[in-house]
């Protein structure tokens, strides 16, 4: 009989996008009734064999204001090795956006599923990249504004479901390097947390842009945020374009996996992250970045290797692995089932985070098979 038990102490956390319900701001910026599904539905393939559009399977084109949807997501995640969601938290100088799903989840107490937040502290722009192109909602930083931000989190930190590391609420910052006087800001955040009755914070800086050593900024650890830091293998010349104005990038998922598994250990605490695929054609049709060559088996191998490394390097509550993402449908980066793969990526994740996968030693045949899978030239 095959043993199938979650690895003790390991926690797998998936980033969670709340932009699947209409808000007044998106109505004004993009048109009445806009949600992330608006982009997802209109995506078209750019070359022969290009998998677009991504069509949701069992959960459908849901609305996150529906508590039954959030319950179904949590149940599906729990059954497949996900131990919590990391909600993107959109705070702009005291103004919040896309707050309804998180607010409703906290107020209702359901689903009974762990969560934390990541402050998505970049500008909202028309190009979806946070850069200075047609800024729709800007971030302006002051120490007092950052104090208001951390105080806004107190009700979340008090929730019994909120994810903690050694008793400290886990807080991720998407682009810590954008915050002026970050060291003073972090010190103030910690003081505010202690004054509110918490045992400090466990602060994690996403490895997106700027300073890569989070300890120098006053953080406890960093977290990978792939495909950031990926060195692209240019595959545009190998595909037959069907969109004559496509000026984006076609690159290799398998090269990403090889690079990730070849990354030497850092001098600071770094939580590893994986992603099942990436294709932001839905958001940037003619200028998107498309990773080709993803498959559930390759994803499973990547997760299993990262799990093994995490168990070797960390102990206790710090045994964390992150997944980008649970539901980034507009970036072709989702564990939620679609019509092409169904639950295959979820099932791959479950196998990789359970004991039966870790007990299987890599035989020469399996080793050869993985080497063949990672052959970038076979894209």
N, C-alpha and C positions, 0 to 999 in steps of 0.2 A: 504494500500500500504506500502511495506517495504521501509524504508529510507535507502539509501546507499550512504553515503558521506564520503570522507576521513576525518579523525579526524584532526581538525585544529591544525597546529603547529607540528604535528608528522611527522618525516622523517625516513623512513626505508631505510637503505643503505646495499647493498649486496656486499660482497667481490667478486672480479672478477679476474679470472686467464687468462693471455694472452697467455698461451702456446699451442695455437691451430694454429700454423703456423710453417713451418720449418725454422731453423736458422743454420748457419754453425757450431756453437759450438755443437748443439745437433746432427748434422750429424756426427761429429767426435766422440762424446762420445757414441752415441747410435745406429748409423747407418743412412744411407742416407734416408732423408724424414721423420725422426722421428718427431712426435708431440705427444701431450697428447693422441690423439686418438689411437696411436700405442699401448699403454698400455691398453686402455679401450677395444679395440677390442679383445685382447687375454685373458682377464680374464675368469676364469672358476670357477664354484661352488666348494666349499670345503666340503659341507655337504648337506644332503637332505633338500630341501626347501630353500637353499641359493640362493638369487637372484643375479645372475651374468650370463652373462655380462649385464651391463646397456647399452641399445641401445637408442640413441637419436631419438626423434619422428620428429616433424614438422621442426626443424631447421637442422636436419641431421648432418653428420660429416663435419661440416663447417670449413672454413679457415678464420681466423679473419683479413686477409689482404683484404677481400672483404667488401667494405663499405655497401653493401646491407645486409650482415649478421649483422653488428653492428647496422644498422638501425632497423632490425627486432627484435634484442634482446632488444633494448631500447623501442620499441613500446610494446612488450610483457611485459616487466617489468613495464612500466607506467600503462598499463591496469590492473595490478594486485597488486598495492599497493607498488611497489618499487619506491623510490624517488631519487635514485642515485646509481652509481657503485663506489666501492673502488678498484681501479686497484692496483695490486701488482707491485711495482717499483723495478726493479732489477739493483742495482748500486754497482759495485765492484771497488772501488778506481779509479773512473773516467771512467770505462768501463760499458756500459749498455748491458743488454740482454733482448730479447723479447720485445723490445721497439716499434716495428712497429705499432701495433694496437693503442697504446696510442698516438704516434707521429702523425699518420694519422688522428686520431680523432680530435686532437688539430688543426692540420694544415688545415683540411677541414672545421671545424666548425660544422660538423655533426657526429652523431645525436645531436639534441638539447636536451641533457639529462645531468643532473648534474653528477659530478664526483669528486672524491678526490683520494689520493694515500696512500698506506701503503708501507713504505720502508721494503722490505723483506730482512733484513740485517743479513742473516745467510749464512754459507757456502753452496754451492751446492755440494752435495755428491751423490755417486752412490746408496746409500740406501734411498734417498729421505727424510731423517730425519734431515738434517742439522748437524749431529754429525760428529765426526772426523773419518770417514770411507771412504777411497778413495775420497778425496776432489777433485772435478772437477774445482771449482772456489772458491777461498778463499776470505774472508773479512779481510782486514787489516785496523786498525783504527788509524788515526792521526787527530789532530785538524784541520790541513790544509785540509786533505781529507774530513772531515765533512763540512768544509766551502765550498769546491767545490760542495759537494752534495746539500747543501741548495741553492746555487746559481743556480744550474741546474734546480731548481724547479720554478724559477721566471716566465718563460713563462706559466707554468701551473697555477700558482697563479693569473696571470693576466687575464686568461680566465674567461669570464662572467659566464660560467657554473660551475666553480670550487666551491665546497661546502664550505661555511663559517659559523662560529659560532660568532655571534655578530660582523660581519665584518672581522673576522680573518680567514685566510685559515686554514682548518682542515687538520692536518698532523698526520698520524698514524705511529708508529714505532713498528715493529713486535717483536723484542727482544731488548728492550732498555737496559736490564741488561748486554748485551754483549759489550756495548760501554764504553771504559775506560774514566774516567773523564767526566761522563755523565752530571754532573751538569754544568761544564764549557762549555761543548758542547751545552747544551740547552740554556745557556745564550748567547753564540755566535750566535746560530741560531736565537734567538729572535732579537738580535741586527742587524743581517744581514737583517732580514725581515723588520725591521723598516727603515733601511737605504735604502731599495729598495722601500719604499713608502707604505708598508702595515701596518695596525694597529696591529702589533705583529702577532703571530701565535697562533692557538689553538692546542696544542700538546696532543696527546693521546697515552698512552702506552698499547699495547696489553698484556693481562694477560696470558703469555705463560710460561716463566721461570724467575727465579731470583726474585728481589724485587717486591712485589705485590702492594705496596703503591706508586703510580706514583708521588704523590706530593713530596715525599722525593727525587725524582730524578729531580724535577723541572718542571714536566708536569702539565697540567691543569686537566687531568682526565685519567681514565683507561677504557678499554673496555674488556669485557669477550671474550674469544676465545675458545668456546667449540669445541671439547671435552677435551681441556686442563682443568685440575683440577677435572676431573671426577673420582669418586671412583668406579672402575669397579665391577660389579656383575658377577662373573665367571659362565658362562653358558655352557662351553665346554662339560661338562659331560651330558648335556641334548640334545645334537645334535648327529646325526648319521653321522660320517665323511665318505666322499667319496674320500677324498684326504688323503692317509695314512701318508703323510709326513707333514701335516699341523701342525704347531707349534705356531700358532698365538692365538688370544683371541677372544672369542665370548662373548659379553656382552649385557646389556639391555638398549635399547633406553628409555624405560619408566622409568627405574631407573635414567637415566640422567635427564629426565624432572622433576621427583620428587625432586632430589637433587637441581636442578636449582631453582625450585619454593620454596624450603625450605631455600634457602641461606639468612642469615640475612643481613640487610643493612650494607654497609661499612662506614667507617669514612670519606672516600673520595668520589669524584664523580666517579661513575662507570656506564658506559653504558652497558645495557644488550644485550646479543646475543642469537640467537637460531640457530638450524640447522635442516634440514629436514631428515637427515639420515647420516650414516657414514659407509663406507666399503672400505678400501684402498687395497682390494685384487688385483685390477688392477695394482697397483704399487708393491705390496709385496705379491705375490700369496700365498706362503707357510707360511708367517709370518705376515699376515695382522691382523688388528683389525676390527671386524665386530659387529656393533650394530644391534641387531634384535628387532623386535617389533614395528618399526616405522609405522605410518599410518597417512594419511592426517588429520584425525579428532583429533588425539593426538597432532600433530604439531599445528593445529589451536588453540587448548586449550592453549598450551604453549605460542604461540604468543600473544593471547588475554590477558593472565595474565601478561605477560611482558609489553604489551602496557599499561594496567591499572596502573601498578607500575610506569612506566615511566611518565605517565601523572600526577601522584600524587607527584613524587619526583622532577621533573624538569619543567622548564618553558622556554618559548621562543625558541631560536635556540638550546637549549640543550635537547630538546625532541627528542632524537635519539635512534633508535633501529637498531641493526646490524644483518645481516643474513650471516652465513657461510654455503653455499656460492651460488652464482649465477650459477657457472659452474665448480665446482671441480669434474669433471666426474671421474677422476682417484682415487678419495677418496669416491666415491659413495655419494657425498654431493652436490646436485645440485637442484636448482629450475627449471631449464630448463626442458621441458617436455621429458619424456622417453616413450617407448612403453608400459610399464606396467601401469603407473599412468596417463599418459597424462598431463593435466594441473591441476590435483587435488591438488597438493601442492601449486601451484600458486593461485588457487581459494581459498584455505584455508587461505593463507596469506592475500588475499584481504578482505575476510570476517572479519578477525581478526583485520584489520587495518582500518575498516570503522565503521561508527557510528551505523549501525544496529546491529552489533555484540555487541558493548558496551552497547546498550540500553536493551539487553535481560538479565533479572535478572536470576541467577541460581536457578531454581526450584528444589525441592527435587529430582525429577526424573532425571534431568540433573546432579545434584550433585552425585547421586548414579551411574549414567552411567560413569562419569569421574573417580570415585573411582574404578569402575570395570576395566576401561581402564588402570589405573595405577597399577593394581595388577601385580607386577613383576613375581609372581609365575605362571602366565598364559602365559608366553612367548611361 
